[in-house]
Amino acid sequence: MGKQYETVIGLEVHVELATKTKIFCGCSTEFGGAPNTHTCPVCTGMPGSLPVLNKQVLAYAVAVGLATGCNITQYCKFDRKNYFYPDNPQNYQISQLYLPICRDGKVEIETEDGKKLIGIHEIHMEEDAGKLVHDEWTDCSLVDYNRSGVPLIEIVSEPDMRSAEEVIAYLEKLRMLVQYLGASDCKMQEGSMRADVNLSVREVGATEYGTRTEMKNLNSFSAITRAIAGERARQIDLIEAGEKVVQETRRWDDNVGKSYAMRSKEDAQDYRYFPDPDLVPIVVTDEFLADIKARQPEFREEKIARYKEEFDIPDYDIDIITGSKHMADIFEETVALGAQPKKVSNWLMVETLRLLKENNMDPEDIRFSPENLAKLIKLTDEKAINSTVAKEVFEEMFKNDIDPEKYVEDKGLKTVSDEGALRKTVEEVIANNPQSVEDYRNGKEKAIGFLVGQTMKAMKGKADPGMVNRLLKELL
């Protein structure tokens, strides 16, 4: 029997905050934009330019800290982390080493063995660097400073995770908390949430940690899962062969399924950290703290409990709807406008999820308003439109948030419930289909379905099927 190994994992998660402007200047943080158009002397590191902290960054950092059970450092400072790299315009990054804004927190995750607490060592505020673009044609690198100075918080966990499943559960929990706070959209594919994985292995039962490596460049949950499996296997192979694991930073290449050494691991002293002389210390007052506490939203767990009390909808629906703050808001606001909870939930669970999947969209990207969803449900409740028409209207609403009442009116989609007009059409259908009429009279129940279909076709789908059925039976 070979040795059994345990994986020990800690994460550093960078979250790009959802502020309109950068951390130390008034430039836009919008994703995209022509290179170097969202820049100014401060975020391009011009000599003599002075940074000024964006108060909203502090508010978001404190809100995330409170949501993750951290102690808030009421007297905190910014430090300079010095290193030379082309995308780092000042040749230092403004970050926090000595007095980070949040410390000693924890989040609870669900694992196969039940609930588990993952410790949060600290959360600090910092600025993002620019972006290097490598031009294959001219064989040179260009720098885009649009991202330089975009506000980040870095959430550093304790080495409390033992598997890829726990890592994903922790990331999903963080993403949920941050999205509920509105502090970031946490889209990994756009880089607004990035995770570096610190991993080591040790024999089961050992108390000392093994030598850890840090893996960068992980931009999806599936890449993280593969990288953890790959790095665990690599370290175990080294140990089994009697070699040492080197403490270093590695880059994961998801296409090849391997990691490569980038650089040996630096210590804090290599960065020559010192307090930033251009920024005053931050004093978080008790009032500021109390104000942010009062503004914390109802988080998912509380929402789930309340939905179970208030709304008669299945637990599965509650789980999916509360999985996105945006979707939960749409649900609650539509119900508040008088729509029946089960009907609202049905539209979200069936048609909305189908269209999101088809268009490769996140629930956060839903564009239709609660007002319009409520109107659509009202139209179907009043039988002003039938279910086929309702689906067609909903697809249009999903795409362009159209007003369903106006759309139904303009396109002439209202259900014809005028019995006289309908009776006339039914009579014509009966006259034109003697064979089906004969079949029905001979006891073939199915034949009526064909006649209903023919009537709906003649009415261009705008009849109430129940009424058509009733009239057919009556006239036959």
N, C-alpha and C positions, 0 to 999 in steps of 0.2 A: 504493500500500500504506500503510494507516494505521499509527500507532504501536502497538507491542506493549506491553502492561502486565503487570506482575507484582504479585500480591497478597501483602502481608506481614501475617501474623497472629500475635498473641500472645494467650494466654488467661489470665483470672483465674477460677479454679474454686473455688467455695465448697462445702465438704463438711461436712454436719451430722454430728457424731460420735455414735456409738451408746452414749453413756453413759446411765445410769439417771437421773442428776441433772445439774443445770446446771453451768456452768463455775465460778461463784463462790459458789453457795449450794446448799442441799439440795433445791430444788424439782424435781419430776418433769419430765422432758423429753418425756413421751409425746405423740404426735401426736393432735390432737383434744382433747376435754375442754371443758367449758363455759368461755366467756371469763373470763379473770382468776382461774381456780381454781388454776392451778399457779404461784402467785406468793407472794412474801414481801417484807419491806422491802428486801432487797438487790437483787433483780431488778426491783423497781419504782422503784429509785433514791431511796429515802427518805434524807433528810439524816442523816448520822451512822452509817449502816449500813456495815459493813465487808466487803469481798469476801475470800474465801479460795479459793485455787486448788484445783480438783478434780484430784487426782494422775493419775486415769485419762486426763484430757484430754492431759496431758503425755506419758503412755505411748503413746497413740494417735498423737500428732503425731510423736514420735520414731520409732515403728514405720513410719509412712508415709515419713518422711524417709530411713530406712535402706533401705526398699524402692525408693526412687527415687534411690538413690546420692548423697544429699545429705551435706554436712558438718553435723554436729550442733553447734550453738552451746552449749557447756557452761556458759557464764555468760550468761544472757539475762534480759531485763526486759520488763515490760508498759508500754505508753504510752497516754495518753489522746488520743483523736482528737475534738476539740471541734466539734460542730455542733448546730444547733437543729432538731429535727424532732419532731412529736408522738409518733412511735412509739419515740423514743430517750429513755428515762425520766430518765437523769442529765443529759441535754444533752451527753453525751460517750459515745463508745464505747471500751471497753477493748480495745486491739489491740496490735500490735507493729510499730514502725517502725524503730527504731535497731538493735535486736539480735534479729532474728527467730530462731525455734528451729532452722530448717533453711535451708541455703544451697547453691547451686551443685550441683544434681543433674542427672540426665538420665533419660529413659525412651526405650526403643527402640520404634519403630513399624514396621509393615510397610506399604510403599507400592507403587504399581505398578512403581516403579523399584528395588524391593528395600528393604533395611532403612535406616532413617534415625533419627538421634538428635535428640530434642527436648530442649533445655536447660530446666532448672527454675531460675529466678532465686532464688526463696526460697519457704518455706512458713511462714506465721505463724499463731499461735493468736489467736482473738478471740471476742467474744460476738455473738450475733445480736440484732437489734432486735425490737421488738414488731410488731404487724400492724395496719394501719389498715383498718377496714371502713366503706365508704361506704354510708350508708343513703339510698336513693333517696326513700323516703316522706317522711322528715322533713328531707331535704336537709341532713344533717349527717354528720360522721365520728366513728366510735367507735373506741376503741383496745383491743385485746386484748393483754395483756402475757404471755400463756402462752409465747410463743416468745422473749421477751426473756431474754437470758442463756443461751440454748441454745448449747452449745459448737460453734464452727466452726474448721476450718482453711482458710486461703486459700492455694491453690497457684498461684503466679504463674510462668507460663512465659516463656521468652525469645521474641522475635519470630521463631521458627524455622519456622513453618508457612506453606505457600504455597498451600494449597487447602482447600476444605471437606472433601475426602476425608481429608486429613492431620489436620484438626481432629477429625473423628469418630474416626479411628483412635487419636489421642492420648487423647481422652475415654474411649473404650472400654478402652484400656490402663489408664488411671488408675482407672476404675471397677472393673475386674477386680482390680487390686492392693489397692484399699481394701476390696473385698468379701472377698477372700481373707484379709485381716488381721482381718476382723470389725470394722473401725473405723467402718463406716457401711453402710446398705443401699443408699445411692446411688440412691434412687428419684427420678428427675427430676420425676415427676408429683406427688410429695408435697413437692417442694422440698428434699429432703435432698442433692441435688447440683445446683448452679446454675452456669452459666457466663456470664461477660461476655466479649464478643469485642472485642479491640482490632485495628483494621484500617486499613491504609493501602495506597495503590497507588504504584507508581513505574514508570518506563519500564524495560523489560528492559535489563540491562547497567548501570543506574545503581547507584552505591554508597551514596548518601545515601538515608535513609528519607523517604517522603512524610509529610504531616501525618496523624496518626491520629485516628480517632474511636473511642469506646467504645460498644458496644451492650449494653443491659441487657434483662431480661425475656425470656430465652430458656429455655424449659422442655421442649424436646424436641430430639432430634437433627435431626428434619426441619425444625423452626423455625430451628435454627442454620444448616443448609444453605441455606435460603431467604434468611435474613438476610445471609449472606455474599455470595450472588449479588446481592442487592438493593443492598447498601452498596457493593460493588465497582463496579457499574454507575453508581450515583449519583456516586461520586467521579470516575470516568473522564469522565462527562458534564460535570462542573464543570471539570475540567482542559482538556478539549477546547474548552470554551467560553471558555477564558482566565480562568476565575474561580479563586478560592482555596478549598481545603478548610479549613473552620474546625475547630480542635480543640475537640471538645465531647462531651458524653454524650448518646446518643440512645436512644430507646425504640423497640423493634421491635414493630409491631402485626402479628401473624401472620394475622389475619383479612383485613386489607386488603393485606398484603404490602408494607408501607412502614415506614420508620423516621421518627421525629419528634424534633426537637431537644428535650432536656429542660433542660439547663443547660450553660453554658460550662465547660470543664474546669478544675477547681481544681488548685492545686499543694499540696504538703504544707504549705507555710506558711499556706495559708488555713485549715487545720485546727488551727493552733497546737498541734502535738503537743508533749507533754512527758511525762517518765517518771511513771507513776502512783504518787503518794506513799503510797497505801494498801496496795500490794502489794510484798512483799519480792522482791529479785532471785531467779531460780531458778538453782540450781547443779545441773547434771546430773552426777552422779558417774560414775566409770568403771564402778563396780559396776552402777549402774542401767542404763547403756548396754549392758554385757555381758549383763545379764539379759534385756533386750528383744531383743538380737541372738539370744540362745539360744532365745527363744520365737517367732521368726519362723516362719511356716508354710512348707510346701513350696508354692512358687508354681506357676502354671499350666505354664510351660515345663518345669520339673523334673517335674511330674506327667505331662505328655505323654510325656516321654522314658521315665519309669519304666513307664507303662502299656504302651508299645510293647514293652518288655523282658518285663514280667510277664504281661500278659494277651493272649490270642489273640482280639482283637476288632478290627474294621476301624478305620482311621485316622479315617474320618468320624465314627464313634461316639465315639472318644476326644476328638475336637475338640468335639463337642456336650456330652459329659458334663463335660469339664473347664472348659467355658465358664461353669459355675456351681459355686462351691465347695460349696454345699449338695447339689447333685446328685452331685458327685464323692464327697462323704462318704457319701451313701446307697449309692452303687455299691460303694465300698470296704468299708463295714461289712456289706453284704449278702453280698459274696463271702467276707468273713472268717467269716461264719456258716455257710459251707459250700456256698453256691449257686454254680453254674457261671457264670463271668464272662459268657459269651456270652448266657446266658438272662437274667441280670440286665440286661445292656445292651439286650436286645430289649424287655423290659418298659419300660425308661426311654425308649428311642428311639421306640417305636411308640405304645403306649397312653398313657404319661405325657405325651409331647409333644402327642398328640391332645387329651387332656383339658385340658391347660394352655391350649392354643389356644382350645378351645371355651369355657372359663371365663374367658378373658382374664386369665390369671395368669402370674406370673414363676416360673422354676424355684425361686427362693428361697422361694416360698409353698407348696412341696410339704409336705404334712402327714403322709403315711404313714411308718411307722417301718421301718428296715431289717429288724427282727425279723419284722414281718408280711409284708414282701415275700419274705423267705427262706421263711417258712411256706407262702406261696402257691406258690412255685416247687417246694417239696417235695411239696405236694399234687398238682401236675400231673406231677412226675417219677414219683411212685408210682402214677400213673393213678387216684388217688382221685377226681379230678374231670377232666372233659374240657375242651377248650380253650374251648368256648362258655360253660360254667359259670365257668371261670377268669376270663374277661373280665368277666362279670357281678359276680363277687366283687371283682375289682380296682376296678371303678367305685365300689363301695360303700366299699372301702378308701381310695380316692383322696379320697372325700368326707369320711369320718368315721374313718379309721384303725382300722377294726374288726379284730378278730382273725379271720383267715380260717378257721382250724380250727373255732373256735366257731360262726362264721357258717354254714359248710357243714353243721355238725352240727345247729344250730337250725333251719335252713331245709330240712333233708333233701335236700341237693344232691349227696350222694355218688354216684359212679358205681356202677351195679349191675354187679358183675363175677361174680355168682353165675350160673354157666353154666346151671344147671337152670332158674332163673326166666327167663333170657334166651331159652333154647331154646323155652320154652313160648310166649313172645310172638312169636318168629320163626315158629313153626308156625302161630299164629293169623293172622299177616300173610299168610303164603303161602296159607292157606285162603281168606282174604277177597279176594285179588287174583289170581284165575285168569288174567286177561288178561295182566298183567305177567309172570306165571310162564311163560305160553305164549310171550310175546315173547322172554324170556330164553332159553328152550330153542330158539327159532328163531334164536339167534345175536345177538340185540340186547343187547350188553353194557350199554347205557345203562339197561335196565330194572332192573338190580340197584340202581342209585342210588335209584330210586323206592322200592324195597322197603326199602332201608336207612333212607330218610327216614321211611317209615311206621312202621318199628320204633322209631326214635328218638322219634317223636311219641308212640307208645303208651307209651314208657318216660319220657315228659316230659323228653326230652333228657339223661337220666342214665345212658346206656349207653356202653360203650366202642365207638366206631364200628368199630375193627379187629375186635373180637370178633363184632360183629353181621355184618360182611362175611363173616367166616370161617364162621359158623354158616349163613348164607344159602346160601353156595356149597355147603356140605356137604349141607344138606337138599334143595337143588335137584338 
